[in-house]
């Protein structure tokens, strides 16, 4: 079992206790919700997701779901 500490909307700390596989998935999803700066591709007017290198034009990568910052 793993314990994950998070902060709720009011800023109060909460603890979640779950299995190792579930905790890995929660951490993966939280990381995807954190802004990642796009990669500019030289010579092309396109930008790519820093995680999966897929072309992006929105606030989220349509391929892997990463939240994008321009």
PDB file of N, H, CA, C and O in Angstrom:
ATOM      1  N   UNK A   1       0.834  -1.179   0.000  1.00  0.00           N
ATOM      2  CA  UNK A   1       0.000   0.000   0.000  1.00  0.00           C
ATOM      3  C   UNK A   1       0.882   1.248   0.000  1.00  0.00           C
ATOM      4  O   UNK A   1       1.963   1.279   0.589  1.00  0.00           O
ATOM      5  N   UNK A   2       0.382   2.259  -0.676  1.00  0.00           N
ATOM      6  H   UNK A   2      -0.496   2.233  -1.154  1.00  0.00           H
ATOM      7  CA  UNK A   2       1.100   3.528  -0.763  1.00  0.00           C
ATOM      8  C   UNK A   2       0.216   4.645  -0.235  1.00  0.00           C
ATOM      9  O   UNK A   2      -1.010   4.575  -0.323  1.00  0.00           O
ATOM     10  N   UNK A   3       0.842   5.667   0.309  1.00  0.00           N
ATOM     11  H   UNK A   3       1.838   5.723   0.380  1.00  0.00           H
ATOM     12  CA  UNK A   3       0.108   6.822   0.810  1.00  0.00           C
ATOM     13  C   UNK A   3       0.509   8.034  -0.024  1.00  0.00           C
ATOM     14  O   UNK A   3       1.692   8.348  -0.153  1.00  0.00           O
ATOM     15  N   UNK A   4      -0.488   8.708  -0.585  1.00  0.00           N
ATOM     16  H   UNK A   4      -1.449   8.453  -0.480  1.00  0.00           H
ATOM     17  CA  UNK A   4      -0.253   9.893  -1.395  1.00  0.00           C
ATOM     18  C   UNK A   4      -0.879  11.081  -0.682  1.00  0.00           C
ATOM     19  O   UNK A   4      -2.034  11.031  -0.259  1.00  0.00           O
ATOM     20  N   UNK A   5      -0.099  12.154  -0.554  1.00  0.00           N
ATOM     21  H   UNK A   5       0.839  12.195  -0.897  1.00  0.00           H
ATOM     22  CA  UNK A   5      -0.621  13.381   0.064  1.00  0.00           C
ATOM     23  C   UNK A   5      -1.016  14.342  -1.049  1.00  0.00           C
ATOM     24  O   UNK A   5      -0.239  14.590  -1.970  1.00  0.00           O
ATOM     25  N   UNK A   6      -2.227  14.880  -0.959  1.00  0.00           N
ATOM     26  H   UNK A   6      -2.859  14.678  -0.211  1.00  0.00           H
ATOM     27  CA  UNK A   6      -2.711  15.854  -1.928  1.00  0.00           C
ATOM     28  C   UNK A   6      -3.305  17.038  -1.173  1.00  0.00           C
ATOM     29  O   UNK A   6      -3.522  16.968   0.036  1.00  0.00           O
ATOM     30  N   UNK A   7      -3.563  18.117  -1.890  1.00  0.00           N
ATOM     31  H   UNK A   7      -3.387  18.174  -2.873  1.00  0.00           H
ATOM     32  CA  UNK A   7      -4.210  19.283  -1.298  1.00  0.00           C
ATOM     33  C   UNK A   7      -5.558  19.481  -1.977  1.00  0.00           C
ATOM     34  O   UNK A   7      -5.649  19.504  -3.204  1.00  0.00           O
ATOM     35  N   UNK A   8      -6.596  19.622  -1.172  1.00  0.00           N
ATOM     36  H   UNK A   8      -6.522  19.604  -0.175  1.00  0.00           H
ATOM     37  CA  UNK A   8      -7.933  19.818  -1.728  1.00  0.00           C
ATOM     38  C   UNK A   8      -8.133  21.263  -2.153  1.00  0.00           C
ATOM     39  O   UNK A   8      -7.219  22.079  -2.041  1.00  0.00           O
ATOM     40  N   UNK A   9      -9.327  21.580  -2.642  1.00  0.00           N
ATOM     41  H   UNK A   9     -10.070  20.917  -2.733  1.00  0.00           H
ATOM     42  CA  UNK A   9      -9.618  22.915  -3.158  1.00  0.00           C
ATOM     43  C   UNK A   9      -9.456  24.012  -2.105  1.00  0.00           C
ATOM     44  O   UNK A   9      -9.180  25.160  -2.453  1.00  0.00           O
ATOM     45  N   UNK A  10      -9.623  23.678  -0.835  1.00  0.00           N
ATOM     46  H   UNK A  10      -9.847  22.745  -0.553  1.00  0.00           H
ATOM     47  CA  UNK A  10      -9.476  24.656   0.239  1.00  0.00           C
ATOM     48  C   UNK A  10      -8.020  24.782   0.686  1.00  0.00           C
ATOM     49  O   UNK A  10      -7.712  25.597   1.555  1.00  0.00           O
ATOM     50  N   UNK A  11      -7.124  23.984   0.103  1.00  0.00           N
ATOM     51  H   UNK A  11      -7.374  23.322  -0.603  1.00  0.00           H
ATOM     52  CA  UNK A  11      -5.713  24.034   0.464  1.00  0.00           C
ATOM     53  C   UNK A  11      -5.346  23.139   1.626  1.00  0.00           C
ATOM     54  O   UNK A  11      -4.212  23.177   2.103  1.00  0.00           O
ATOM     55  N   UNK A  12      -6.292  22.328   2.094  1.00  0.00           N
ATOM     56  H   UNK A  12      -7.214  22.297   1.707  1.00  0.00           H
ATOM     57  CA  UNK A  12      -6.025  21.414   3.208  1.00  0.00           C
ATOM     58  C   UNK A  12      -5.424  20.113   2.686  1.00  0.00           C
ATOM     59  O   UNK A  12      -5.813  19.605   1.634  1.00  0.00           O
ATOM     60  N   UNK A  13      -4.476  19.593   3.441  1.00  0.00           N
ATOM     61  H   UNK A  13      -4.160  20.005   4.296  1.00  0.00           H
ATOM     62  CA  UNK A  13      -3.819  18.346   3.051  1.00  0.00           C
ATOM     63  C   UNK A  13      -4.732  17.154   3.318  1.00  0.00           C
ATOM     64  O   UNK A  13      -5.367  17.061   4.369  1.00  0.00           O
ATOM     65  N   UNK A  14      -4.785  16.243   2.344  1.00  0.00           N
ATOM     66  H   UNK A  14      -4.270  16.319   1.490  1.00  0.00           H
ATOM     67  CA  UNK A  14      -5.530  14.996   2.499  1.00  0.00           C
ATOM     68  C   UNK A  14      -4.612  13.841   2.138  1.00  0.00           C
ATOM     69  O   UNK A  14      -3.688  14.002   1.340  1.00  0.00           O
ATOM     70  N   UNK A  15      -4.860  12.684   2.719  1.00  0.00           N
ATOM     71  H   UNK A  15      -5.610  12.552   3.368  1.00  0.00           H
ATOM     72  CA  UNK A  15      -4.060  11.498   2.420  1.00  0.00           C
ATOM     73  C   UNK A  15      -4.930  10.456   1.730  1.00  0.00           C
ATOM     74  O   UNK A  15      -6.070  10.214   2.128  1.00  0.00           O
ATOM     75  N   UNK A  16      -4.374   9.847   0.693  1.00  0.00           N
ATOM     76  H   UNK A  16      -3.449  10.044   0.369  1.00  0.00           H
ATOM     77  CA  UNK A  16      -5.054   8.762  -0.011  1.00  0.00           C
ATOM     78  C   UNK A  16      -4.188   7.520   0.162  1.00  0.00           C
ATOM     79  O   UNK A  16      -2.989   7.555  -0.114  1.00  0.00           O
ATOM     80  N   UNK A  17      -4.780   6.437   0.613  1.00  0.00           N
ATOM     81  H   UNK A  17      -5.754   6.409   0.838  1.00  0.00           H
ATOM     82  CA  UNK A  17      -4.067   5.173   0.758  1.00  0.00           C
ATOM     83  C   UNK A  17      -4.587   4.234  -0.322  1.00  0.00           C
ATOM     84  O   UNK A  17      -5.790   3.993  -0.422  1.00  0.00           O
ATOM     85  N   UNK A  18      -3.654   3.696  -1.143  1.00  0.00           N
ATOM     86  H   UNK A  18      -2.677   3.892  -1.062  1.00  0.00           H
ATOM     87  CA  UNK A  18      -4.063   2.821  -2.240  1.00  0.00           C
ATOM     88  C   UNK A  18      -2.929   1.857  -2.576  1.00  0.00           C
ATOM     89  O   UNK A  18      -1.829   1.950  -2.030  1.00  0.00           O
ATOM     90  N   UNK A  19      -3.222   0.926  -3.488  1.00  0.00           N
ATOM     91  H   UNK A  19      -4.115   0.850  -3.932  1.00  0.00           H
ATOM     92  CA  UNK A  19      -2.214  -0.055  -3.892  1.00  0.00           C
ATOM     93  C   UNK A  19      -1.127   0.625  -4.715  1.00  0.00           C
ATOM     94  O   UNK A  19      -1.313   1.749  -5.183  1.00  0.00           O
ATOM     95  N   UNK A  20      -0.010  -0.038  -4.891  1.00  0.00           N
ATOM     96  H   UNK A  20       0.141  -0.951  -4.511  1.00  0.00           H
ATOM     97  CA  UNK A  20       1.118   0.514  -5.636  1.00  0.00           C
ATOM     98  C   UNK A  20       0.762   0.847  -7.071  1.00  0.00           C
ATOM     99  O   UNK A  20       1.172   1.892  -7.575  1.00  0.00           O
ATOM    100  N   UNK A  21       0.005  -0.019  -7.748  1.00  0.00           N
ATOM    101  H   UNK A  21      -0.328  -0.868  -7.338  1.00  0.00           H
ATOM    102  CA  UNK A  21      -0.372   0.223  -9.144  1.00  0.00           C
ATOM    103  C   UNK A  21      -1.287   1.429  -9.262  1.00  0.00           C
ATOM    104  O   UNK A  21      -1.138   2.235 -10.180  1.00  0.00           O
ATOM    105  N   UNK A  22      -2.227   1.557  -8.344  1.00  0.00           N
ATOM    106  H   UNK A  22      -2.348   0.902  -7.599  1.00  0.00           H
ATOM    107  CA  UNK A  22      -3.146   2.696  -8.383  1.00  0.00           C
ATOM    108  C   UNK A  22      -2.386   3.983  -8.081  1.00  0.00           C
ATOM    109  O   UNK A  22      -2.645   5.010  -8.710  1.00  0.00           O
ATOM    110  N   UNK A  23      -1.459   3.947  -7.135  1.00  0.00           N
ATOM    111  H   UNK A  23      -1.249   3.113  -6.625  1.00  0.00           H
ATOM    112  CA  UNK A  23      -0.693   5.157  -6.808  1.00  0.00           C
ATOM    113  C   UNK A  23       0.155   5.591  -7.998  1.00  0.00           C
ATOM    114  O   UNK A  23       0.302   6.791  -8.232  1.00  0.00           O
ATOM    115  N   UNK A  24       0.722   4.646  -8.760  1.00  0.00           N
ATOM    116  H   UNK A  24       0.602   3.671  -8.571  1.00  0.00           H
ATOM    117  CA  UNK A  24       1.495   4.987  -9.951  1.00  0.00           C
ATOM    118  C   UNK A  24       0.612   5.679 -10.981  1.00  0.00           C
ATOM    119  O   UNK A  24       1.032   6.654 -11.605  1.00  0.00           O
ATOM    120  N   UNK A  25      -0.603   5.184 -11.160  1.00  0.00           N
ATOM    121  H   UNK A  25      -0.944   4.393 -10.653  1.00  0.00           H
ATOM    122  CA  UNK A  25      -1.533   5.771 -12.121  1.00  0.00           C
ATOM    123  C   UNK A  25      -1.944   7.178 -11.676  1.00  0.00           C
ATOM    124  O   UNK A  25      -2.021   8.088 -12.501  1.00  0.00           O
ATOM    125  N   UNK A  26      -2.208   7.359 -10.384  1.00  0.00           N
ATOM    126  H   UNK A  26      -2.146   6.620  -9.714  1.00  0.00           H
ATOM    127  CA  UNK A  26      -2.576   8.682  -9.863  1.00  0.00           C
ATOM    128  C   UNK A  26      -1.444   9.673 -10.112  1.00  0.00           C
ATOM    129  O   UNK A  26      -1.695  10.792 -10.560  1.00  0.00           O
ATOM    130  N   UNK A  27      -0.209   9.283  -9.832  1.00  0.00           N
ATOM    131  H   UNK A  27      -0.006   8.374  -9.468  1.00  0.00           H
ATOM    132  CA  UNK A  27       0.942  10.163 -10.044  1.00  0.00           C
ATOM    133  C   UNK A  27       1.096  10.481 -11.528  1.00  0.00           C
ATOM    134  O   UNK A  27       1.389  11.621 -11.888  1.00  0.00           O
ATOM    135  N   UNK A  28       0.903   9.496 -12.384  1.00  0.00           N
ATOM    136  H   UNK A  28       0.664   8.570 -12.092  1.00  0.00           H
ATOM    137  CA  UNK A  28       0.971   9.719 -13.836  1.00  0.00           C
ATOM    138  C   UNK A  28      -0.074  10.736 -14.281  1.00  0.00           C
ATOM    139  O   UNK A  28       0.231  11.638 -15.061  1.00  0.00           O
ATOM    140  N   UNK A  29      -1.293  10.598 -13.795  1.00  0.00           N
ATOM    141  H   UNK A  29      -1.541   9.865 -13.161  1.00  0.00           H
ATOM    142  CA  UNK A  29      -2.360  11.527 -14.167  1.00  0.00           C
ATOM    143  C   UNK A  29      -2.102  12.933 -13.630  1.00  0.00           C
ATOM    144  O   UNK A  29      -2.360  13.917 -14.323  1.00  0.00           O
ATOM    145  N   UNK A  30      -1.598  13.033 -12.409  1.00  0.00           N
ATOM    146  H   UNK A  30      -1.389  12.233 -11.846  1.00  0.00           H
ATOM    147  CA  UNK A  30      -1.269  14.347 -11.851  1.00  0.00           C
ATOM    148  C   UNK A  30      -0.156  15.020 -12.656  1.00  0.00           C
ATOM    149  O   UNK A  30      -0.197  16.231 -12.875  1.00  0.00           O
ATOM    150  N   UNK A  31       0.826  14.251 -13.092  1.00  0.00           N
ATOM    151  H   UNK A  31       0.859  13.268 -12.913  1.00  0.00           H
ATOM    152  CA  UNK A  31       1.910  14.806 -13.898  1.00  0.00           C
ATOM    153  C   UNK A  31       1.400  15.296 -15.250  1.00  0.00           C
ATOM    154  O   UNK A  31       1.854  16.325 -15.748  1.00  0.00           O
ATOM    155  N   UNK A  32       0.460  14.566 -15.843  1.00  0.00           N
ATOM    156  H   UNK A  32       0.091  13.730 -15.438  1.00  0.00           H
ATOM    157  CA  UNK A  32      -0.109  14.989 -17.124  1.00  0.00           C
ATOM    158  C   UNK A  32      -0.908  16.275 -16.978  1.00  0.00           C
ATOM    159  O   UNK A  32      -1.033  17.032 -17.940  1.00  0.00           O
ATOM    160  N   UNK A  33      -1.443  16.532 -15.811  1.00  0.00           N
ATOM    161  H   UNK A  33      -1.341  15.917 -15.029  1.00  0.00           H
ATOM    162  CA  UNK A  33      -2.229  17.739 -15.590  1.00  0.00           C
ATOM    163  C   UNK A  33      -1.344  18.952 -15.297  1.00  0.00           C
ATOM    164  O   UNK A  33      -1.833  20.081 -15.258  1.00  0.00           O
ATOM    165  N   UNK A  34      -0.046  18.723 -15.092  1.00  0.00           N
ATOM    166  H   UNK A  34       0.351  17.806 -15.124  1.00  0.00           H
ATOM    167  CA  UNK A  34       0.903  19.804 -14.878  1.00  0.00           C
ATOM    168  C   UNK A  34       1.359  20.315 -16.238  1.00  0.00           C
ATOM    169  O   UNK A  34       1.693  19.518 -17.114  1.00  0.00           O
ATOM    170  N   UNK A  35       1.380  21.630 -16.428  1.00  0.00           N
ATOM    171  H   UNK A  35       1.109  22.278 -15.716  1.00  0.00           H
ATOM    172  CA  UNK A  35       1.784  22.202 -17.715  1.00  0.00           C
ATOM    173  C   UNK A  35       3.190  21.755 -18.104  1.00  0.00           C
ATOM    174  O   UNK A  35       4.102  21.742 -17.278  1.00  0.00           O
ATOM    175  N   UNK A  36       3.349  21.391 -19.373  1.00  0.00           N
ATOM    176  H   UNK A  36       2.607  21.401 -20.044  1.00  0.00           H
ATOM    177  CA  UNK A  36       4.657  21.089 -19.941  1.00  0.00           C
ATOM    178  C   UNK A  36       4.841  21.977 -21.163  1.00  0.00           C
ATOM    179  O   UNK A  36       3.932  22.099 -21.984  1.00  0.00           O
ATOM    180  N   UNK A  37       5.995  22.590 -21.289  1.00  0.00           N
ATOM    181  H   UNK A  37       6.733  22.491 -20.623  1.00  0.00           H
ATOM    182  CA  UNK A  37       6.246  23.518 -22.388  1.00  0.00           C
ATOM    183  C   UNK A  37       6.437  22.749 -23.695  1.00  0.00           C
ATOM    184  O   UNK A  37       7.119  21.725 -23.729  1.00  0.00           O
ATOM    185  N   UNK A  38       5.821  23.262 -24.779  1.00  0.00           N
ATOM    186  H   UNK A  38       5.267  24.094 -24.751  1.00  0.00           H
ATOM    187  CA  UNK A  38       5.918  22.616 -26.086  1.00  0.00           C
ATOM    188  C   UNK A  38       7.345  22.656 -26.606  1.00  0.00           C
ATOM    189  O   UNK A  38       8.157  23.480 -26.185  1.00  0.00           O
ATOM    190  N   UNK A  39       7.629  21.758 -27.518  1.00  0.00           N
ATOM    191  H   UNK A  39       6.969  21.088 -27.860  1.00  0.00           H
ATOM    192  CA  UNK A  39       8.920  21.725 -28.196  1.00  0.00           C
ATOM    193  C   UNK A  39       8.709  22.376 -29.555  1.00  0.00           C
ATOM    194  O   UNK A  39       7.826  21.973 -30.312  1.00  0.00           O
ATOM    195  N   UNK A  40       9.506  23.366 -29.859  1.00  0.00           N
ATOM    196  H   UNK A  40      10.224  23.694 -29.244  1.00  0.00           H
ATOM    197  CA  UNK A  40       9.423  24.025 -31.171  1.00  0.00           C
ATOM    198  C   UNK A  40      10.286  23.240 -32.151  1.00  0.00           C
ATOM    199  O   UNK A  40      11.450  22.948 -31.876  1.00  0.00           O
ATOM    200  N   UNK A  41       9.704  22.904 -33.293  1.00  0.00           N
ATOM    201  H   UNK A  41       8.759  23.141 -33.517  1.00  0.00           H
ATOM    202  CA  UNK A  41      10.408  22.143 -34.315  1.00  0.00           C
ATOM    203  C   UNK A  41      11.017  23.133 -35.311  1.00  0.00           C
ATOM    204  O   UNK A  41      10.292  23.888 -35.959  1.00  0.00           O
ATOM    205  N   UNK A  42      12.332  23.129 -35.431  1.00  0.00           N
ATOM    206  H   UNK A  42      12.921  22.515 -34.905  1.00  0.00           H
ATOM    207  CA  UNK A  42      13.023  24.073 -36.316  1.00  0.00           C
ATOM    208  C   UNK A  42      12.698  23.788 -37.777  1.00  0.00           C
ATOM    209  O   UNK A  42      12.619  22.634 -38.200  1.00  0.00           O
ATOM    210  N   UNK A  43      12.514  24.855 -38.531  1.00  0.00           N
ATOM    211  H   UNK A  43      12.578  25.792 -38.187  1.00  0.00           H
ATOM    212  CA  UNK A  43      12.248  24.725 -39.961  1.00  0.00           C
ATOM    213  C   UNK A  43      10.805  24.412 -40.289  1.00  0.00           C
ATOM    214  O   UNK A  43      10.427  24.372 -41.459  1.00  0.00           O
ATOM    215  N   UNK A  44       9.994  24.189 -39.267  1.00  0.00           N
ATOM    216  H   UNK A  44      10.301  24.222 -38.316  1.00  0.00           H
ATOM    217  CA  UNK A  44       8.586  23.873 -39.470  1.00  0.00           C
ATOM    218  C   UNK A  44       7.774  24.760 -38.530  1.00  0.00           C
ATOM    219  O   UNK A  44       8.201  25.027 -37.406  1.00  0.00           O
ATOM    220  N   UNK A  45       6.623  25.210 -38.977  1.00  0.00           N
ATOM    221  H   UNK A  45       6.277  24.993 -39.889  1.00  0.00           H
ATOM    222  CA  UNK A  45       5.793  26.070 -38.116  1.00  0.00           C
ATOM    223  C   UNK A  45       4.901  25.210 -37.224  1.00  0.00           C
ATOM    224  O   UNK A  45       3.709  25.479 -37.072  1.00  0.00           O
ATOM    225  N   UNK A  46       5.489  24.187 -36.646  1.00  0.00           N
ATOM    226  H   UNK A  46       6.457  23.969 -36.769  1.00  0.00           H
ATOM    227  CA  UNK A  46       4.733  23.251 -35.811  1.00  0.00           C
ATOM    228  C   UNK A  46       5.383  23.150 -34.439  1.00  0.00           C
ATOM    229  O   UNK A  46       6.553  23.489 -34.264  1.00  0.00           O
ATOM    230  N   UNK A  47       4.610  22.682 -33.474  1.00  0.00           N
ATOM    231  H   UNK A  47       3.659  22.407 -33.616  1.00  0.00           H
ATOM    232  CA  UNK A  47       5.109  22.470 -32.125  1.00  0.00           C
ATOM    233  C   UNK A  47       4.743  21.058 -31.702  1.00  0.00           C
ATOM    234  O   UNK A  47       3.743  20.506 -32.162  1.00  0.00           O
ATOM    235  N   UNK A  48       5.547  20.476 -30.828  1.00  0.00           N
ATOM    236  H   UNK A  48       6.359  20.924 -30.454  1.00  0.00           H
ATOM    237  CA  UNK A  48       5.353  19.090 -30.430  1.00  0.00           C
ATOM    238  C   UNK A  48       5.218  18.954 -28.920  1.00  0.00           C
ATOM    239  O   UNK A  48       5.736  19.768 -28.156  1.00  0.00           O
ATOM    240  N   UNK A  49       4.514  17.911 -28.511  1.00  0.00           N
ATOM    241  H   UNK A  49       4.094  17.250 -29.132  1.00  0.00           H
ATOM    242  CA  UNK A  49       4.360  17.570 -27.096  1.00  0.00           C
ATOM    243  C   UNK A  49       5.727  17.156 -26.541  1.00  0.00           C
ATOM    244  O   UNK A  49       6.427  16.373 -27.183  1.00  0.00           O
ATOM    245  N   UNK A  50       6.127  17.658 -25.370  1.00  0.00           N
ATOM    246  H   UNK A  50       5.558  18.294 -24.848  1.00  0.00           H
ATOM    247  CA  UNK A  50       7.415  17.285 -24.798  1.00  0.00           C
ATOM    248  C   UNK A  50       7.463  15.846 -24.289  1.00  0.00           C
ATOM    249  O   UNK A  50       8.543  15.309 -24.044  1.00  0.00           O
ATOM    250  N   UNK A  51       6.300  15.225 -24.132  1.00  0.00           N
ATOM    251  H   UNK A  51       5.423  15.661 -24.331  1.00  0.00           H
ATOM    252  CA  UNK A  51       6.258  13.847 -23.621  1.00  0.00           C
ATOM    253  C   UNK A  51       6.325  12.823 -24.749  1.00  0.00           C
ATOM    254  O   UNK A  51       7.167  11.926 -24.732  1.00  0.00           O
ATOM    255  N   UNK A  52       5.411  12.965 -25.753  1.00  0.00           N
ATOM    256  H   UNK A  52       4.727  13.694 -25.767  1.00  0.00           H
ATOM    257  CA  UNK A  52       5.327  11.947 -26.803  1.00  0.00           C
ATOM    258  C   UNK A  52       5.779  12.441 -28.176  1.00  0.00           C
ATOM    259  O   UNK A  52       5.813  11.668 -29.133  1.00  0.00           O
ATOM    260  N   UNK A  53       6.128  13.729 -28.277  1.00  0.00           N
ATOM    261  H   UNK A  53       6.100  14.358 -27.499  1.00  0.00           H
ATOM    262  CA  UNK A  53       6.629  14.353 -29.513  1.00  0.00           C
ATOM    263  C   UNK A  53       5.580  14.433 -30.624  1.00  0.00           C
ATOM    264  O   UNK A  53       5.933  14.630 -31.786  1.00  0.00           O
ATOM    265  N   UNK A  54       4.303  14.286 -30.287  1.00  0.00           N
ATOM    266  H   UNK A  54       4.016  14.126 -29.343  1.00  0.00           H
ATOM    267  CA  UNK A  54       3.204  14.395 -31.250  1.00  0.00           C
ATOM    268  C   UNK A  54       2.911  15.872 -31.498  1.00  0.00           C
ATOM    269  O   UNK A  54       3.013  16.681 -30.576  1.00  0.00           O
ATOM    270  N   UNK A  55       2.547  16.240 -32.736  1.00  0.00           N
ATOM    271  H   UNK A  55       2.464  15.583 -33.486  1.00  0.00           H
ATOM    272  CA  UNK A  55       2.204  17.632 -33.035  1.00  0.00           C
ATOM    273  C   UNK A  55       1.032  18.079 -32.187  1.00  0.00           C
ATOM    274  O   UNK A  55       0.067  17.334 -32.015  1.00  0.00           O
ATOM    275  N   UNK A  56       1.109  19.305 -31.648  1.00  0.00           N
ATOM    276  H   UNK A  56       1.893  19.910 -31.787  1.00  0.00           H
ATOM    277  CA  UNK A  56       0.035  19.843 -30.808  1.00  0.00           C
ATOM    278  C   UNK A  56      -0.368  21.234 -31.274  1.00  0.00           C
ATOM    279  O   UNK A  56       0.460  22.002 -31.766  1.00  0.00           O
ATOM    280  N   UNK A  57      -1.644  21.548 -31.115  1.00  0.00           N
ATOM    281  H   UNK A  57      -2.316  20.925 -30.716  1.00  0.00           H
ATOM    282  CA  UNK A  57      -2.183  22.865 -31.435  1.00  0.00           C
ATOM    283  C   UNK A  57      -3.204  23.302 -30.402  1.00  0.00           C
ATOM    284  O   UNK A  57      -3.897  24.297 -30.615  1.00  0.00           O
ATOM    285  N   UNK A  58      -3.317  22.603 -29.310  1.00  0.00           N
ATOM    286  H   UNK A  58      -2.754  21.795 -29.138  1.00  0.00           H
ATOM    287  CA  UNK A  58      -4.325  22.871 -28.291  1.00  0.00           C
ATOM    288  C   UNK A  58      -3.675  22.936 -26.916  1.00  0.00           C
ATOM    289  O   UNK A  58      -2.450  22.910 -26.795  1.00  0.00           O
ATOM    290  N   UNK A  59      -4.497  23.020 -25.894  1.00  0.00           N
ATOM    291  H   UNK A  59      -5.492  23.041 -25.992  1.00  0.00           H
ATOM    292  CA  UNK A  59      -3.979  23.072 -24.522  1.00  0.00           C
ATOM    293  C   UNK A  59      -3.625  21.699 -23.970  1.00  0.00           C
ATOM    294  O   UNK A  59      -2.968  21.590 -22.935  1.00  0.00           O
ATOM    295  N   UNK A  60      -4.064  20.644 -24.669  1.00  0.00           N
ATOM    296  H   UNK A  60      -4.597  20.732 -25.510  1.00  0.00           H
ATOM    297  CA  UNK A  60      -3.737  19.268 -24.292  1.00  0.00           C
ATOM    298  C   UNK A  60      -3.248  18.521 -25.516  1.00  0.00           C
ATOM    299  O   UNK A  60      -3.701  18.800 -26.626  1.00  0.00           O
ATOM    300  N   UNK A  61      -2.341  17.587 -25.343  1.00  0.00           N
ATOM    301  H   UNK A  61      -1.973  17.360 -24.441  1.00  0.00           H
ATOM    302  CA  UNK A  61      -1.892  16.743 -26.449  1.00  0.00           C
ATOM    303  C   UNK A  61      -2.996  15.735 -26.747  1.00  0.00           C
ATOM    304  O   UNK A  61      -3.459  15.030 -25.851  1.00  0.00           O
ATOM    305  N   UNK A  62      -3.413  15.667 -28.004  1.00  0.00           N
ATOM    306  H   UNK A  62      -3.037  16.240 -28.732  1.00  0.00           H
ATOM    307  CA  UNK A  62      -4.483  14.729 -28.375  1.00  0.00           C
ATOM    308  C   UNK A  62      -3.988  13.294 -28.389  1.00  0.00           C
ATOM    309  O   UNK A  62      -4.797  12.367 -28.423  1.00  0.00           O
ATOM    310  N   UNK A  63      -2.676  13.089 -28.363  1.00  0.00           N
ATOM    311  H   UNK A  63      -2.018  13.842 -28.336  1.00  0.00           H
ATOM    312  CA  UNK A  63      -2.124  11.739 -28.403  1.00  0.00           C
ATOM    313  C   UNK A  63      -1.983  11.133 -27.002  1.00  0.00           C
ATOM    314  O   UNK A  63      -2.420  10.005 -26.771  1.00  0.00           O
ATOM    315  N   UNK A  64      -1.374  11.877 -26.062  1.00  0.00           N
ATOM    316  H   UNK A  64      -1.019  12.793 -26.250  1.00  0.00           H
ATOM    317  CA  UNK A  64      -1.105  11.298 -24.741  1.00  0.00           C
ATOM    318  C   UNK A  64      -1.850  12.002 -23.601  1.00  0.00           C
ATOM    319  O   UNK A  64      -1.866  11.499 -22.478  1.00  0.00           O
ATOM    320  N   UNK A  65      -2.470  13.161 -23.874  1.00  0.00           N
ATOM    321  H   UNK A  65      -2.458  13.570 -24.787  1.00  0.00           H
ATOM    322  CA  UNK A  65      -3.251  13.853 -22.840  1.00  0.00           C
ATOM    323  C   UNK A  65      -2.471  14.831 -21.988  1.00  0.00           C
ATOM    324  O   UNK A  65      -3.026  15.409 -21.053  1.00  0.00           O
ATOM    325  N   UNK A  66      -1.177  15.034 -22.291  1.00  0.00           N
ATOM    326  H   UNK A  66      -0.726  14.564 -23.050  1.00  0.00           H
ATOM    327  CA  UNK A  66      -0.370  15.970 -21.515  1.00  0.00           C
ATOM    328  C   UNK A  66      -0.914  17.387 -21.631  1.00  0.00           C
ATOM    329  O   UNK A  66      -1.282  17.819 -22.723  1.00  0.00           O
ATOM    330  N   UNK A  67      -0.970  18.106 -20.532  1.00  0.00           N
ATOM    331  H   UNK A  67      -0.672  17.755 -19.645  1.00  0.00           H
ATOM    332  CA  UNK A  67      -1.393  19.499 -20.531  1.00  0.00           C
ATOM    333  C   UNK A  67      -0.241  20.340 -21.086  1.00  0.00           C
ATOM    334  O   UNK A  67       0.906  20.175 -20.671  1.00  0.00           O
ATOM    335  N   UNK A  68      -0.549  21.245 -22.027  1.00  0.00           N
ATOM    336  H   UNK A  68      -1.481  21.379 -22.364  1.00  0.00           H
ATOM    337  CA  UNK A  68       0.479  21.962 -22.768  1.00  0.00           C
ATOM    338  C   UNK A  68       0.519  23.447 -22.404  1.00  0.00           C
ATOM    339  O   UNK A  68      -0.519  24.069 -22.179  1.00  0.00           O
ATOM    340  N   UNK A  69       1.724  24.001 -22.349  1.00  0.00           N
ATOM    341  H   UNK A  69       2.567  23.495 -22.531  1.00  0.00           H
ATOM    342  CA  UNK A  69       1.935  25.431 -22.115  1.00  0.00           C
ATOM    343  C   UNK A  69       2.715  25.983 -23.301  1.00  0.00           C
ATOM    344  O   UNK A  69       3.729  25.416 -23.707  1.00  0.00           O
ATOM    345  N   UNK A  70       2.240  27.078 -23.843  1.00  0.00           N
ATOM    346  H   UNK A  70       1.417  27.539 -23.513  1.00  0.00           H
ATOM    347  CA  UNK A  70       2.916  27.713 -24.987  1.00  0.00           C
ATOM    348  C   UNK A  70       3.787  28.847 -24.548  1.00  0.00           C
ATOM    349  O   UNK A  70       4.428  29.491 -25.379  1.00  0.00           O
TER     350      UNK A  70
END
